[in-house]
């Protein structure tokens, strides 16, 4: 099937992937800011699982691993073609889901036309936001994973780092196709950061985020689990940066655990 230019946006939950998606989707020639592409993410996860157990279970179904990859590639492209037909004015697709970051290298191998934006943010702010989300989920009676983790800072730190492991483990597959967007720079309106993102995406960005469609926004807000992740500010014309507020939510002891667990990540992005 024909290749469709596609830009995948991923990064840890609460890192600012929605802001980056909205900025990109405000550009001409792109699909609207739509719901997260969970289905495509699940297709990639299924393919990755199939690779791990190919000899045991899939060798009877596909003549070779190459044939399995070809099937996976065609499946992904069929999804992209269906989406392109849904938004025929879009010359490039922008698809976002935090969990896409777990599969960037696989998507790069299966879809040579794809490029990737990895969103980074101060892990202390990420985890503080996770704790708030878990609180809202708990109050709503949800049994979501964050509720079970609670305030275990070591587990939350491992969760944050896990989103970035694939990209840093596979630099050759992603070489020239990966752009790291630092949330703090973008959210504070750093012109250089916005211009760099626009150059990589091949899009004219004006710094004004697009709003999600009203139907998408309402569906997300009404869901018991997903609604806890959404903030009314994400529908406003401009986004107020939420930077450095972790000390209001986390204790000094909790911050110390995060700083120890995420020290290497923090040095890479100059957070501390």
N, C-alpha and C positions, 0 to 999 in steps of 0.2 A: 504494500500500500504506500501511497505517496507520503512523503515526510511533511509534517506540519511544524513550523517553528514553535517551540514551547519553552517557557521559562518556569522552572519549579522553585517555589519558595519554601524553605524549611528552617528549622532551628528549634531550640527548646521551647516548650509551652511557656507562655508568659514572657517571651524574649522580645516580642514586637513584630512577629511575623505578619499580623493583621495590618499594622501600619504600613509595612513595606508593600504588602499586597495592594492596599488602597492607593498608595502613591503610584505604583506601576499601572494599576487599572484605570487611573485617571488620564493616562496618556491616550492620544488618538490611535485607533487601529487595534485596540486590545479589548478582550471580553470584559464585561462588567465585573465588579467585585462580588463574586458569588461564594456560596458555601464551600467549606473545606472539602478537598477531593479525597474523602475517605475511601471511596471505592477503588480509585486508582492506586492508592497506597496499599490497600489490601491485595490488589492484584500483584504488586511488587513483592509483598510479604509472602504470598503463596508461591511465587516463582522462586524466591530465595529458599523457602522450605523445601520445595521440590528439588532444587540443586543439591541440598544437603543429603537427601534420601533418594537420589536418582537411582543408584545401583540397586537399592533394595526394592523400590516400588515402581519407578517410572521406566526402567529399562524395557519392560514388556509393552510399554505404550508408545515410546519414541525410539527410533533407530539409533539415536546418538544424542549426546548433550547439545550438539549444535542444532539438531532438529527441534529439541525442546526450547532452545533459545529463540529459534525462528518462530515457533508457535507463540512464545511469550511476547516477542516483538510485534507480531501481527495483532495479538489481542490488545496490547496497549495502543497500537495505532488505530484500531477500530474504535476504541473508546475516544481517542482524540478526534477522529473524524466525526463521530456522533456529536461531540461537543462543538466542533467547528460548524457543523450544520445547524446547531442550536443558536449559534452566534455568528451568522455568515459575514458580518462586517468586520470581524476580528481577523487581522492579518497575522497576528501572533497571539498565542494563548498564554495566559499567566495563571498558574494553578498553585494554590497554597494549602499546605497542611503541615503543622509542626513535625509530625511523624514521618513525613517524606525524607527528612534528614537521615533517617536510619537506612535509606535505600538509594541515596544519591549515586553511589558508585555502580550499582546494578542498573539503575535507569540510564546512566551514562553509557554503559556497555550495550544495552538493548536499543537505545534511542540516540544515535549519533547526532540527531538534530536538536537534542535537548541541552539546555544550559541551566545553571543552578545558582540561586542566591541563598547563602547561609547567614542567618541573622544571629548576631552575638549580643549579649547584654551582661552586665555585672551579675554574677551568680547570686550575690547577696540580695539584690533586688528581685531576681527571678524567684528565689526561694521564698522571700517574704510575700510575694504575690501568690505563690502556690499555697502558702499557709492560709491566706485570706480566702482563696477559692475553696479550699477544703472546709473552712469554717462555714461558708455559705452552703456547700453541699451537705454538710452534717446537719445544718439547721433545716434543710429541706427534706431530710430523711434519706438522703442518698447513701449508697454503700460503695461509692466510687473509689478507685485505687488510692487517690490522694487522702481520702478519709482514713483508710487503713494505715497509711504511712505515718500520718499525724505529724508530730514535730521532731521526727527522727532526722536530725540534720545530716548524719552520715548517709542515710539512704537517699535523702533528697539531693545531696551533692552528687551521689553516684548517678541518680536519675538525670540530672543536668548534664553531666559529662557524657552520658551515653548517647545523647543526641548528636554529639560532635565527633564521636569515635570513628564512624564510617568515613567521613570526609578526610580526616587526618591519617587514616590507615591506608587510603588509596589515592595518593596525590597524583600518580601517573594517569589514572583513568580520568581524573577531573582537571588535569592541567589545561589551563586556558579556557576552561568552561565553568569555573567556580568563582563567584564574587562573594566576599565576606562583607556584609553590611553591619556596621556597629550601631546598635539602636540609639545610643546616647547622641551620637553625631547627627544621625538622621532626624531624631525627634527634636533636637535643638536647632534644626534648620541650618546646619553647616553646609554652605554652598558647595564646597569641594566634595563632601561626601555624597550629596545629592547628584552632582554632576558625574561623579565616578559611577554611581549606580545607573544613571541614565545612559552613559556611554556603553557600559557593559550590556545593558538590556537593549540598546539600539532604539531607545524611546526618548521623546522629549518630555521631561518631567518639570513641572512648575512648582512642586512643593506642596500642592494642595491635594489632600487625599480624597479619593472618590468615596461616596457613601455606599454601603451595601444596599441592595434592593430592599424595599420595605417588606416584601414577602419573606425574603431570607432572614431579615432581622427579626421579624415577629416569630417565625418558626424557631429560631435559635433561642430567643428569650423565653419562649413558652416551655422548652424542654427542661425537665428537672435537673439533669446532669449538665448538659451543655450550657444552660442558662447561667450557671454559676461562673462561667468563664467570661461572660460578655459584660461590657461596661457601656453605659449610655454615651460616654464620650467618644466611642468608636463610630458613632453616626454623625458627629459634629464636623463642620467644614475643616476645622483645624484640630490637631491633636495636641493636648497638653502633655508635655513630657513628664513621666514619672521616674525621677532619677534620685537615687540616694536616700530614699525614704525607708530603707530596710531597718534602720535603728528604731523606728517607731513600732515595728512589729516583732523584731527579734531581740533576744537578750544578748548581752556581751558574750556569754558563754556559747550561745548558739552561733553567733557571728564568728567566733574563734574557730569553731569546728569547720564551718564553710571555708574560711580562709585557709585552713590547713589542707582540707580535702581538694580544693579547687586552685591551689597555688600555681600549678603549671599553666592551667587555662588562663588564670588572671595575668600571669606574666606575659603570655602571648598577646593579650589584648590590652595590656597596660592598665589594668583595673586597680592593682595594688602591688 
